Amino acid sequence: MFVGLQKTSLVNFPGRVAAAVFLPGCNLRCPFCHNGELVRASVVTGPKPVQDGEETDRNAYIELDEVLAHLEKRSKVLGGLAISGGEPLLSSALPTLIHKAREQGLAVKIDTNGTLFERLRSILADPDLRPDMIAIDVKTSPERYGELAVEESAGHHLGSELLKTLDLLERETSEPEGRALRVEYRTVLVPGLVGESEIRRIATLLPRNADWKLAQFIPGACLDPAWNERECYPPSQIDALVGLARSLIPGAELR
């Protein structure tokens, strides 16, 4: 399997120097996604690697075994492993990466879109696989997930899965000290997809003390090329949306 690797990152795992692995495949087709190559790739084989001498703008991908070797080699420098995608909960490589990280004494963070409730619940219930942190993308109101689905008819199911996941994560964060899961909620402020009504709706789904990170949509390299022509929110609207989010969830902030 070919995967993406950022060997050292100061941003993918808050508070830790970490490696970041990007696993292929996704069950969503968010038009504004900047990881289109990974999203469309096979969950089993991953993206086609760049060949020697090939001139391309594509990212270079490496074998999963090379990632495992990197974690072992750099374990004394790294403090964590962030596992992203695509959607990592789809990948058979996820348990392998978690086990390797644990062997090297690394904390584990998983990024997820939150629409694979049963897979996430299974991982959280397994002491050998349970991560230290989950970052979940809440992309818009659950009722609008049909706009992000591979098939629009799946939107209701995806929205329902997201709601169950959010409820699960809220319960997990209230576990006794030593078992409580650290959770970060993330929303990209995409014009036409996330506005005032969506901010209000998302806020009703999050814990009052949620760590909610908002980010500005930036066109360029979008999965749907038409979205590269969309304008991002001007600063005044960003300030207004972040201010609204903060009035509802005090921990909300612009990243």
C-alpha positions in Angstrom: 0.0 0.0 0.0 1.2 3.5 -0.9 0.5 6.3 1.6 1.5 9.9 2.2 4.0 10.8 5.0 5.0 14.0 6.6 8.1 12.9 8.5 8.0 15.7 11.1 5.1 18.1 11.9 4.5 20.7 14.6 0.9 21.2 13.6 -0.8 17.8 13.0 -0.8 16.8 16.6 -1.3 19.7 19.0 1.4 19.9 21.6 3.6 17.2 20.1 6.3 16.8 17.5 4.7 14.1 15.3 4.9 12.2 12.1 1.7 12.4 10.0 0.5 9.6 7.8 -2.1 10.0 5.1 -4.1 6.9 4.3 -5.9 6.5 1.0 -9.6 6.2 0.3 -12.7 8.2 1.5 -16.4 7.6 1.7 -17.1 11.4 1.0 -16.5 13.6 -2.0 -16.3 17.0 -0.4 -15.9 19.4 -3.4 -13.5 21.7 -1.5 -11.2 18.9 -0.4 -7.5 19.5 -1.1 -6.5 15.8 -0.8 -8.4 14.7 -3.9 -5.7 12.3 -5.0 -5.9 10.4 -1.8 -9.7 10.5 -1.6 -10.1 8.9 -5.1 -7.3 6.3 -4.5 -7.9 2.6 -3.7 -8.2 1.9 0.0 -6.1 -1.3 -0.7 -3.3 0.0 -2.9 -3.3 3.7 -2.5 -2.3 6.3 -5.1 0.1 5.5 -7.9 3.6 6.4 -6.8 5.7 8.9 -8.7 8.2 7.1 -10.9 11.9 8.1 -11.0 12.4 10.9 -13.6 8.7 11.6 -13.9 7.8 15.3 -14.1 4.6 15.8 -12.2 2.8 18.1 -9.8 1.5 15.0 -7.9 2.6 14.2 -4.4 5.1 11.4 -3.9 3.8 8.4 -2.0 5.8 5.7 -0.2 5.2 2.1 0.9 3.6 1.5 4.3 6.7 -0.4 5.4 8.8 2.7 4.9 6.5 4.6 7.3 6.9 1.9 9.9 10.7 2.0 9.5 10.6 5.8 9.9 8.6 5.6 13.1 11.2 3.2 14.5 14.1 5.2 13.4 12.8 8.5 14.7 11.0 7.4 17.8 13.4 9.3 20.1 12.6 12.5 18.3 8.9 12.1 17.8 6.3 12.4 20.4 3.3 11.2 18.4 1.8 9.9 15.2 -1.2 11.6 13.5 -3.1 9.3 11.2 -5.2 11.1 8.6 -6.4 10.6 5.1 -8.6 10.3 3.1 -10.6 8.6 5.8 -8.3 6.4 7.9 -11.1 4.4 9.5 -11.6 2.7 6.1 -8.0 1.4 6.0 -6.8 -2.0 7.0 -3.4 -0.3 7.7 -4.8 1.6 10.7 -4.3 -1.1 13.4 -0.8 -1.7 12.1 0.1 1.9 12.4 -1.4 2.2 15.9 0.4 -0.9 17.1 3.8 0.4 15.7 3.3 3.8 17.3 2.6 2.1 20.7 5.7 -0.1 20.4 7.7 3.1 19.9 6.1 4.9 22.8 4.3 7.4 20.6 0.9 9.0 21.3 -1.7 8.4 18.6 -4.1 10.9 17.0 -6.7 9.9 14.4 -8.4 12.4 12.0 -11.9 11.3 10.9 -14.9 12.7 9.1 -17.1 11.0 11.8 -19.4 9.1 9.4 -18.1 5.6 10.3 -19.6 5.3 13.7 -19.3 1.5 14.3 -15.7 1.5 13.2 -14.8 4.3 15.5 -16.7 2.8 18.4 -14.9 -0.5 17.9 -11.5 1.2 18.0 -12.3 3.2 21.1 -13.5 0.1 22.9 -10.2 -1.8 22.2 -7.5 -0.9 24.7 -4.8 -1.8 22.2 -6.2 0.5 19.5 -7.7 3.3 21.5 -6.0 6.6 20.4 -5.1 9.5 22.7 -6.9 12.0 20.6 -9.5 12.3 17.9 -9.9 15.2 15.5 -13.3 15.2 13.8 -14.3 17.3 10.9 -17.9 18.6 11.2 -18.2 19.9 7.7 -21.7 21.4 7.8 -25.1 20.7 9.2 -25.8 16.9 9.3 -28.9 17.6 7.1 -26.6 18.8 4.2 -24.3 15.8 4.1 -26.0 14.6 0.9 -24.0 17.4 -0.8 -20.8 15.7 0.3 -21.7 12.1 -0.4 -20.6 10.0 -3.3 -24.3 9.5 -3.9 -26.7 12.1 -2.7 -29.1 9.4 -1.5 -26.6 8.4 1.2 -26.8 11.9 2.8 -29.4 11.0 5.4 -27.4 7.9 6.5 -24.1 9.9 6.7 -25.8 12.7 8.7 -27.2 10.1 11.1 -23.8 8.4 11.5 -22.3 11.8 12.3 -24.8 12.5 15.0 -24.1 9.1 16.7 -20.4 9.8 16.5 -20.7 13.2 18.1 -22.7 11.7 20.9 -20.1 9.0 21.4 -17.3 11.4 21.5 -19.0 13.6 24.1 -19.4 10.6 26.3 -15.8 9.6 25.8 -14.5 13.0 26.9 -16.4 12.7 30.2 -14.7 9.4 31.1 -12.7 9.4 34.4 -9.3 10.9 34.4 -6.8 8.7 32.7 -9.3 7.3 30.2 -10.9 10.5 28.9 -10.4 11.0 25.2 -9.1 14.4 23.9 -11.3 15.6 21.1 -10.9 18.4 18.6 -13.8 19.5 16.4 -13.0 21.2 13.1 -15.0 23.1 10.6 -13.9 24.9 7.4 -15.7 28.1 6.7 -16.7 27.3 3.1 -19.0 29.9 1.5 -22.2 28.3 0.4 -21.8 25.3 2.8 -21.1 26.9 6.2 -22.8 30.1 7.1 -24.6 31.5 10.1 -27.3 28.9 10.2 -24.8 26.0 9.9 -22.7 27.5 12.7 -25.7 27.6 14.9 -26.7 24.1 14.1 -23.2 22.6 14.6 -23.0 24.4 17.9 -26.1 22.6 19.2 -24.3 19.3 18.6 -21.0 20.0 20.4 -20.3 20.0 24.1 -20.4 23.4 25.6 -16.7 23.1 26.5 -15.7 21.8 23.0 -12.4 22.6 21.5 -13.8 23.9 18.2 -11.3 25.0 15.5 -12.5 27.0 12.6 -10.5 27.5 9.4 -11.0 29.6 6.4 -11.7 28.0 3.0 -8.9 28.6 0.6 -9.5 27.8 -3.1 -6.9 26.0 -5.1 -6.4 22.2 -5.7 -10.0 21.5 -4.9 -11.4 18.0 -5.6 -14.0 19.8 -7.8 -12.1 22.2 -10.0 -15.1 24.5 -10.2 -14.6 25.3 -6.5 -11.2 26.8 -7.3 -13.2 29.7 -8.7 -15.1 30.4 -5.5 -14.1 33.3 -3.3 -13.3 32.8 0.3 -15.1 34.8 3.0 -13.7 38.3 3.5 -12.2 39.1 6.9 -15.3 40.8 8.2 -17.5 37.8 7.6 -14.9 35.4 9.0 -14.8 37.6 12.2 -18.6 37.5 12.3 -18.8 33.7 12.0 -16.1 33.1 14.5 -17.6 35.5 16.9 -21.0 33.7 16.5 -19.3 30.4 17.1 -17.5 31.7 20.2 -20.8 33.1 21.6 -22.2 29.6 21.4 -19.1 27.5 22.2 -16.6 29.6 24.2 -13.7 27.5 23.1 -14.2 28.1 19.4 -11.4 29.9 17.7 -10.0 30.6 14.2 -7.0 28.4 13.3 
